[in-house]
Structures are given as structure tokens and as C-alpha cells.
Amino acid sequence: MARIVADQFVETLAAAGVKRIYGIVGDSLNGLTDALRRQGKIEWVHVRHEEVAAFAAGAEAHLTGELAVCAGSCGPGNLHLINGLFDCHRSRVPVLAIAAQIPSAEIGGGYFQETHPEILFRECSHYCEFISQPAQMPRVLEIAMRTAIEKNGVAVIVLPGDVGLRAAENPTNKFEPSSSPAVTSRPVDKKSRKDSCVNR
């Protein structure tokens, strides 16, 4: 089987240290969940509702300080992520949300479960982008992960199921988290600190 976009997506997440993805499977996520199964490096954590997936990813990011991931299938599946993503964004934790989309050819035609996640999630994310073709995916995913990590907030990728199943075109980026600058302070002399408080 030829390497597809979903394989490339999962490889990049694994290289970034992602250990699990929270979500509910759905036909628009089939490429992604199948790639997870084939590669066996990232665990799919099935939840009862997509809202729980976003809150679970937020909790993981709170506890570890690392990038956490959640996913929702097209239509109501990804819409249910919104409460948890607002919480993650306001709590300033690094979360990547994968909002699956209806088949590309059906977008704009009033298709069952058609929504526009790239518009809906703008308010609760630092970065929200729609991937319309395989060549976009590596760069968009890298930007999304970097943005979530560096800005401590949510990044959303909207990926139509059929795009995830297409042949990968670009090589996988070797994602390396950037090092955050360390904030240090000079040692404080307790006596001079006490004196400065008294002399005010």
C-alpha cells in the first residue's frame, strides 16, 4: 500500500512525542485511525463524547506541559469539541485538535453534516487551517504544532477524510520542538531586600 497523507500525519505526531489521541471514530477519520493502527506508536483513546476528548486532551496538557491531541469526525463530531477547546485555550495549554471534514468534492453543496470548522474554531485557537491538498499537510501540521506549543493554546487542523486517504506528496518533516527560552532571575540578597522594603 502506498504511503498516504494520514500515515504522514501520524508519523509527524509520533516524532513530536504525541502518545495518544482522544476521540470517537467516524468515517471521515478512517484514514487517520487506520494509520494509527498500522503504525502502533500512538494510542487511540475512545471517549463517549467528543467534548470529553477535548477536555481529556486539555487535562493531559495541563499535567504534562506537552502537546496533547483530540479529534472529531465531520459535522457534529468536531463541533462537540468546542467547549473543551475553549477551556484549553483560556487555560493556556498546548492542544492540537483534528477536525475531520466531509469529502472535498461535497464542500459548498449543502452536504449532510456540512459545517465550516475553519471558521467555527477561530475564536478558540491561535491557529486554525484547512488542508485542501496533500502537499499542504506537512507544513500546516508543523505550524499548528509549533503554534500550540509556543503560544500555549489551541491549534486546529481541518482535514477532509478523502485528503487523508490520498497519496502523500512531500517528505515528512522532522519535527523538533523549539527550545523555550529559560527565564532566570538573579539571586536576591535577603538583607538588601528587607532594607528596600523598610526604606519605602
Secondary structure, 3 states (H helix, E strand, C coil): CCCEHHHHHHHHHHHCCCCEEEECCCHHHHHHHHHHHHHCCCEEEECCCHHHHHHHHHHHHHHHCCCEEEEECCCHHHHCCHHHHHHHHHHCCCEEEEEEECCHHHCCCCCCCCCCHHHHCHHHCCEEEECCCHHHHHHHHHHHHHHHHHCCCEEEEEEEHHHHCCECCCCCCCCCCCCCCCCCCCCCCHHHHHHHHHCC
